[in-house]
Amino acid sequence: MASAELQGKYQKLAQEYSKLRAQNQVLKKGVVDEQANSAALKEQLKMKEQSLRKLQQEMDSLTFRNLQLAKRVELLQDELALSEPRGKKNKKSGESSSQLSQEQKSVFDEDLQKKIEENERLHIQFFEADEQHKHVEAELRSRLATLETEAAQHQAVVDGLTRKYMETIEKLQNDKAKLEVKSQTLEKEAKECRLRTEECQLQLKNLHEDLSGRLEESLSIINEKVPFNDTKYSQYNALNVPLHNRRHQLKMRDIAGQALAFVQDLVTALLNFHTYTEQRIQIFPVDSAIDTISPLNQKFSQYLHENASYVRPLEEGMLHLFESITEDTVTVLETTVKLKTFSEHLTSYICFLRKILPYQLKSLEEECESSLCTSALRARNLELSQDMKKMTAVFEKLQTYIALLALPSTEPDGLLRTNYSSVLTNVGAALHGFHDVMKDISKHYSQKATIEHELPTATQKLITTNDCILSSVVALTNGAGKIASFFSNNLDYFIASLSYGSKAASGFISPLSAECMLQNKKKAAAYMKSLRKVQQSLEKISKLEQEKEHWMLEAQLAKIKLEKENQRIADKLKNTGSAQLVGLAQENAAVSNAAGQDEATAKAVLEPIQSTSVFPDVESREDLIKNHYMARIVELTSQLQLADSKSVHFYAECRALSKRLALAEKSKEALTEEMKLASQNISRLQDELTTTKRSYEDQLSMMSDHLCSMNETLSKQREEIDTLKMSSKGNSKKNKSR
């Protein structure tokens, strides 16, 4: 497959190269045509210059002829001047001759005038033709220069493209050779892979036969030996302990903590709102310190004074719900029993809102009926009454959906699992509605407060109370917006985490099964904890056994060394012949043999030996024991140093490997960036190639248009030159005839 793809890529590159080569030939042909056209224009320019020289020569001859005619006219005028006095003397005799001379003079004058006019006209035509010729010659020379520069530029571009194409050809040839080598290696690998696949197929066949036999055997054993299978029924599956997802529980606890903080802010704002509303009733429209307020407001104030007993339980219920979500529990709707308590507290608060709503509306109506109430203030009061109705309705809607979410933990048949997501979506919509209602209340109450502050009877107490109510309403608005956005952001997570059971499709079917599952989970956790303790005790026992074996070996070595030392001392005592020393040595050997099993008892044996002052080599024996333990300590310290050096070396190697890994990651990222840049450069070069193609085509079309226009102008100039030639020839003939 890889060789086929490489061959396809190579074919595409070859096709592109052939297209570019054909375009290069077209460009070369266009440049050659332009060079030929420029040469033809040069020839035409030479021909025009020759014709101009001829016209100049003819003009010179005409000027010479005009000069001759002018001289002849002067001679004729002189003769006429001489003939006039003679005519005066012989007037009578020569009337006929004077008449003839006057006729001849008039004829000569007319001819002379015609010659002069014709000469002037010829001079004007010659001057205009000369100027036009110079202008055309300058334009042609400038066009020729621009065409030569463009031809040179095109030639340079063509040379660059040919060079580039040759480089690409060489690169493609090298790539082709590499690809051929790679294709050969891939073919070899493909052959090896075929052989491996055949072997794997044989192994797979053997394994399939083996596993099919084992499956039949295990199925027969299961059918014969297993009397009960609890995976068939969802009721029994719900009792299974699910896999514990600690991350899920921590996130749920974090979310519950955030919700608790939002609810605490809402509770504080609601308490402030109801309390400051009670204070406002006592001072507006009638101040209770001066006059008696209406019975309606007295009852309303009494009810508002009880707001803490309805609002505080909301915070307590949310706190209990937060405390029920721990790391060891399984948090789904079937296990959140405390949600029912929160729902009940919210229901009691809804009852409180329903109880105070009529009094609140009637209190606003009393404010509207007061003489201090303006039309604008009356409109704001009407808007606030509508907002209070909406607020109570939104809380009722929210309580309905929260009560539905609390049903799975108490009444399993009250809400189907398929409706969980829609209920949660409606909770989010209700929270957003609550936020919108609080924004309206904040806007309308701020307008109401500004109007009341402008009243002439507004007291500082009323202004302060209105500001406090407005701040509590703003806090309610902000809290409602935060909790609405928080619920919307976590809505997908809530919906995805509903089926957190032994199976995603079944989950828990009733609160009783959920409670049994939690009990089973606790038992399983306790069992795993006891197993962990047993495992730890077994590990301690194994370590103690290893230490015991180690110290047994140490005691045996010490016993052997002590026996050798006693033997050496006994030999020494035999040489000295002291019976008392021999007895002491035998007693020491017996005690040391009895105490050789443990290191501590060996030390106890050595104490009475050290206390024997009559023994001459006690100090040498102590030195031997001391040297032995010092050598052992030195050996252990050397081993410890060796282990430390190995650990340091291993740590250094790990650090070096981590650094190499980091450098490799950085180089990988750099190479990926370079690859991205290379691909971008390739695409950019392709775009530039297409743009250059288009620009060359446009330039060629423009050059062809220029050449056509130049040919047209040259043809017009030829026609004009021919007409000038004809006119000049006609003038020369007329002059000759004259």
RALINTA-V193336 format. One record per residue. N is the residue number from 1. RES is the residue in three letters. OMEGA is omega in whole degrees, 0 to 359 (999 if undefined). Layout:
n = <N/N>
res = <RES/RES>
omega = <OMEGA/OMEGA>
//
This chain:
n = <1/2/3/4/5/6/7/8/9/10/11/12/13/14/15/16/17/18/19/20/21/22/23/24/25/26/27/28/29/30/31/32/33/34/35/36/37/38/39/40/41/42/43/44/45/46/47/48/49/50/51/52/53/54/55/56/57/58/59/60/61/62/63/64/65/66/67/68/69/70/71/72/73/74/75/76/77/78/79/80/81/82/83/84/85/86/87/88/89/90/91/92/93/94/95/96/97/98/99/100/101/102/103/104/105/106/107/108/109/110/111/112/113/114/115/116/117/118/119/120/121/122/123/124/125/126/127/128/129/130/131/132/133/134/135/136/137/138/139/140/141/142/143/144/145/146/147/148/149/150/151/152/153/154/155/156/157/158/159/160/161/162/163/164/165/166/167/168/169/170/171/172/173/174/175/176/177/178/179/180/181/182/183/184/185/186/187/188/189/190/191/192/193/194/195/196/197/198/199/200/201/202/203/204/205/206/207/208/209/210/211/212/213/214/215/216/217/218/219/220/221/222/223/224/225/226/227/228/229/230/231/232/233/234/235/236/237/238/239/240/241/242/243/244/245/246/247/248/249/250/251/252/253/254/255/256/257/258/259/260/261/262/263/264/265/266/267/268/269/270/271/272/273/274/275/276/277/278/279/280/281/282/283/284/285/286/287/288/289/290/291/292/293/294/295/296/297/298/299/300/301/302/303/304/305/306/307/308/309/310/311/312/313/314/315/316/317/318/319/320/321/322/323/324/325/326/327/328/329/330/331/332/333/334/335/336/337/338/339/340/341/342/343/344/345/346/347/348/349/350/351/352/353/354/355/356/357/358/359/360/361/362/363/364/365/366/367/368/369/370/371/372/373/374/375/376/377/378/379/380/381/382/383/384/385/386/387/388/389/390/391/392/393/394/395/396/397/398/399/400/401/402/403/404/405/406/407/408/409/410/411/412/413/414/415/416/417/418/419/420/421/422/423/424/425/426/427/428/429/430/431/432/433/434/435/436/437/438/439/440/441/442/443/444/445/446/447/448/449/450/451/452/453/454/455/456/457/458/459/460/461/462/463/464/465/466/467/468/469/470/471/472/473/474/475/476/477/478/479/480/481/482/483/484/485/486/487/488/489/490/491/492/493/494/495/496/497/498/499/500/501/502/503/504/505/506/507/508/509/510/511/512/513/514/515/516/517/518/519/520/521/522/523/524/525/526/527/528/529/530/531/532/533/534/535/536/537/538/539/540/541/542/543/544/545/546/547/548/549/550/551/552/553/554/555/556/557/558/559/560/561/562/563/564/565/566/567/568/569/570/571/572/573/574/575/576/577/578/579/580/581/582/583/584/585/586/587/588/589/590/591/592/593/594/595/596/597/598/599/600/601/602/603/604/605/606/607/608/609/610/611/612/613/614/615/616/617/618/619/620/621/622/623/624/625/626/627/628/629/630/631/632/633/634/635/636/637/638/639/640/641/642/643/644/645/646/647/648/649/650/651/652/653/654/655/656/657/658/659/660/661/662/663/664/665/666/667/668/669/670/671/672/673/674/675/676/677/678/679/680/681/682/683/684/685/686/687/688/689/690/691/692/693/694/695/696/697/698/699/700/701/702/703/704/705/706/707/708/709/710/711/712/713/714/715/716/717/718/719/720/721/722/723/724/725/726/727/728/729/730/731/732/733/734/735/736/737/738>
res = <MET/ALA/SER/ALA/GLU/LEU/GLN/GLY/LYS/TYR/GLN/LYS/LEU/ALA/GLN/GLU/TYR/SER/LYS/LEU/ARG/ALA/GLN/ASN/GLN/VAL/LEU/LYS/LYS/GLY/VAL/VAL/ASP/GLU/GLN/ALA/ASN/SER/ALA/ALA/LEU/LYS/GLU/GLN/LEU/LYS/MET/LYS/GLU/GLN/SER/LEU/ARG/LYS/LEU/GLN/GLN/GLU/MET/ASP/SER/LEU/THR/PHE/ARG/ASN/LEU/GLN/LEU/ALA/LYS/ARG/VAL/GLU/LEU/LEU/GLN/ASP/GLU/LEU/ALA/LEU/SER/GLU/PRO/ARG/GLY/LYS/LYS/ASN/LYS/LYS/SER/GLY/GLU/SER/SER/SER/GLN/LEU/SER/GLN/GLU/GLN/LYS/SER/VAL/PHE/ASP/GLU/ASP/LEU/GLN/LYS/LYS/ILE/GLU/GLU/ASN/GLU/ARG/LEU/HIS/ILE/GLN/PHE/PHE/GLU/ALA/ASP/GLU/GLN/HIS/LYS/HIS/VAL/GLU/ALA/GLU/LEU/ARG/SER/ARG/LEU/ALA/THR/LEU/GLU/THR/GLU/ALA/ALA/GLN/HIS/GLN/ALA/VAL/VAL/ASP/GLY/LEU/THR/ARG/LYS/TYR/MET/GLU/THR/ILE/GLU/LYS/LEU/GLN/ASN/ASP/LYS/ALA/LYS/LEU/GLU/VAL/LYS/SER/GLN/THR/LEU/GLU/LYS/GLU/ALA/LYS/GLU/CYS/ARG/LEU/ARG/THR/GLU/GLU/CYS/GLN/LEU/GLN/LEU/LYS/ASN/LEU/HIS/GLU/ASP/LEU/SER/GLY/ARG/LEU/GLU/GLU/SER/LEU/SER/ILE/ILE/ASN/GLU/LYS/VAL/PRO/PHE/ASN/ASP/THR/LYS/TYR/SER/GLN/TYR/ASN/ALA/LEU/ASN/VAL/PRO/LEU/HIS/ASN/ARG/ARG/HIS/GLN/LEU/LYS/MET/ARG/ASP/ILE/ALA/GLY/GLN/ALA/LEU/ALA/PHE/VAL/GLN/ASP/LEU/VAL/THR/ALA/LEU/LEU/ASN/PHE/HIS/THR/TYR/THR/GLU/GLN/ARG/ILE/GLN/ILE/PHE/PRO/VAL/ASP/SER/ALA/ILE/ASP/THR/ILE/SER/PRO/LEU/ASN/GLN/LYS/PHE/SER/GLN/TYR/LEU/HIS/GLU/ASN/ALA/SER/TYR/VAL/ARG/PRO/LEU/GLU/GLU/GLY/MET/LEU/HIS/LEU/PHE/GLU/SER/ILE/THR/GLU/ASP/THR/VAL/THR/VAL/LEU/GLU/THR/THR/VAL/LYS/LEU/LYS/THR/PHE/SER/GLU/HIS/LEU/THR/SER/TYR/ILE/CYS/PHE/LEU/ARG/LYS/ILE/LEU/PRO/TYR/GLN/LEU/LYS/SER/LEU/GLU/GLU/GLU/CYS/GLU/SER/SER/LEU/CYS/THR/SER/ALA/LEU/ARG/ALA/ARG/ASN/LEU/GLU/LEU/SER/GLN/ASP/MET/LYS/LYS/MET/THR/ALA/VAL/PHE/GLU/LYS/LEU/GLN/THR/TYR/ILE/ALA/LEU/LEU/ALA/LEU/PRO/SER/THR/GLU/PRO/ASP/GLY/LEU/LEU/ARG/THR/ASN/TYR/SER/SER/VAL/LEU/THR/ASN/VAL/GLY/ALA/ALA/LEU/HIS/GLY/PHE/HIS/ASP/VAL/MET/LYS/ASP/ILE/SER/LYS/HIS/TYR/SER/GLN/LYS/ALA/THR/ILE/GLU/HIS/GLU/LEU/PRO/THR/ALA/THR/GLN/LYS/LEU/ILE/THR/THR/ASN/ASP/CYS/ILE/LEU/SER/SER/VAL/VAL/ALA/LEU/THR/ASN/GLY/ALA/GLY/LYS/ILE/ALA/SER/PHE/PHE/SER/ASN/ASN/LEU/ASP/TYR/PHE/ILE/ALA/SER/LEU/SER/TYR/GLY/SER/LYS/ALA/ALA/SER/GLY/PHE/ILE/SER/PRO/LEU/SER/ALA/GLU/CYS/MET/LEU/GLN/ASN/LYS/LYS/LYS/ALA/ALA/ALA/TYR/MET/LYS/SER/LEU/ARG/LYS/VAL/GLN/GLN/SER/LEU/GLU/LYS/ILE/SER/LYS/LEU/GLU/GLN/GLU/LYS/GLU/HIS/TRP/MET/LEU/GLU/ALA/GLN/LEU/ALA/LYS/ILE/LYS/LEU/GLU/LYS/GLU/ASN/GLN/ARG/ILE/ALA/ASP/LYS/LEU/LYS/ASN/THR/GLY/SER/ALA/GLN/LEU/VAL/GLY/LEU/ALA/GLN/GLU/ASN/ALA/ALA/VAL/SER/ASN/ALA/ALA/GLY/GLN/ASP/GLU/ALA/THR/ALA/LYS/ALA/VAL/LEU/GLU/PRO/ILE/GLN/SER/THR/SER/VAL/PHE/PRO/ASP/VAL/GLU/SER/ARG/GLU/ASP/LEU/ILE/LYS/ASN/HIS/TYR/MET/ALA/ARG/ILE/VAL/GLU/LEU/THR/SER/GLN/LEU/GLN/LEU/ALA/ASP/SER/LYS/SER/VAL/HIS/PHE/TYR/ALA/GLU/CYS/ARG/ALA/LEU/SER/LYS/ARG/LEU/ALA/LEU/ALA/GLU/LYS/SER/LYS/GLU/ALA/LEU/THR/GLU/GLU/MET/LYS/LEU/ALA/SER/GLN/ASN/ILE/SER/ARG/LEU/GLN/ASP/GLU/LEU/THR/THR/THR/LYS/ARG/SER/TYR/GLU/ASP/GLN/LEU/SER/MET/MET/SER/ASP/HIS/LEU/CYS/SER/MET/ASN/GLU/THR/LEU/SER/LYS/GLN/ARG/GLU/GLU/ILE/ASP/THR/LEU/LYS/MET/SER/SER/LYS/GLY/ASN/SER/LYS/LYS/ASN/LYS/SER/ARG>
omega = <181/178/179/178/179/179/178/178/180/177/178/179/178/178/178/179/179/177/180/178/177/177/177/178/179/178/177/179/178/179/179/178/178/178/178/179/178/177/178/177/176/178/178/177/178/179/179/177/177/179/177/177/178/179/178/178/178/179/178/178/179/177/177/179/178/177/178/180/178/177/179/177/178/178/180/177/177/179/179/178/178/183/181/178/177/180/179/180/184/181/184/184/188/177/181/180/178/177/179/181/178/178/179/181/179/178/180/179/179/179/181/179/178/179/181/180/180/179/177/179/178/177/180/179/180/180/179/179/180/179/179/179/178/180/180/180/179/178/180/179/179/178/179/179/179/179/178/178/178/178/178/178/178/179/178/178/179/178/178/179/178/178/180/180/176/177/178/178/179/179/179/177/177/177/179/179/178/181/177/178/180/178/177/178/179/176/177/179/178/177/178/179/177/178/179/179/177/178/180/177/177/178/179/179/179/179/179/178/180/181/177/177/179/179/178/180/180/177/178/178/180/181/182/191/185/184/188/179/186/179/181/189/181/179/178/178/180/179/179/179/181/175/184/178/183/179/178/181/179/178/178/178/178/179/178/177/177/179/178/179/179/180/177/177/179/180/179/180/179/177/179/182/181/181/180/174/176/178/180/180/182/185/181/2/179/179/182/178/182/185/181/178/184/178/179/180/175/179/179/178/178/179/180/179/180/187/184/181/178/184/182/179/176/178/179/179/178/177/177/177/178/180/179/179/180/182/185/183/174/189/168/183/181/183/181/182/183/177/177/179/178/178/179/177/177/177/178/178/177/177/177/178/178/182/184/184/180/179/179/179/179/178/176/177/176/177/179/181/181/180/180/187/176/180/179/179/177/178/179/178/177/178/179/177/176/179/179/175/179/179/178/180/179/178/177/178/179/179/179/182/178/175/176/179/179/182/183/181/180/180/186/182/184/183/179/180/180/182/182/184/179/178/178/177/179/175/177/178/179/178/176/175/176/178/179/179/180/175/178/179/180/181/183/181/176/176/179/181/179/178/181/179/179/179/180/182/182/179/179/178/178/180/180/180/177/178/179/178/180/177/178/178/177/177/176/179/180/179/179/178/180/183/177/178/177/181/179/180/182/183/180/179/178/182/182/184/181/184/180/180/179/175/182/184/187/183/181/183/181/177/179/178/177/178/177/179/180/176/177/179/178/178/179/178/178/179/179/178/178/176/178/177/177/179/178/179/177/177/177/180/180/178/178/176/179/178/179/178/180/182/174/177/178/180/178/178/179/179/180/180/179/177/179/180/177/178/179/180/179/177/180/181/177/180/180/177/180/182/182/179/179/179/178/179/178/178/179/180/180/181/181/176/180/184/183/183/185/183/182/179/177/178/179/178/183/183/178/178/179/181/180/184/183/181/188/187/179/181/179/179/176/178/179/180/179/179/179/181/176/177/178/179/178/179/179/179/178/176/179/178/178/178/178/180/178/179/178/178/179/178/178/177/178/179/178/178/178/177/178/178/179/178/178/177/179/178/177/178/179/179/177/178/178/178/177/179/179/178/177/177/179/178/179/178/177/177/178/179/179/179/178/176/181/180/177/178/178/179/178/178/178/179/178/177/178/181/178/178/178/177/179/179/179/178/177/179/176/179/178/179/178/178/177/178/180/180/179/177/179/178/179/178/178/180/179/180/177/999>
//
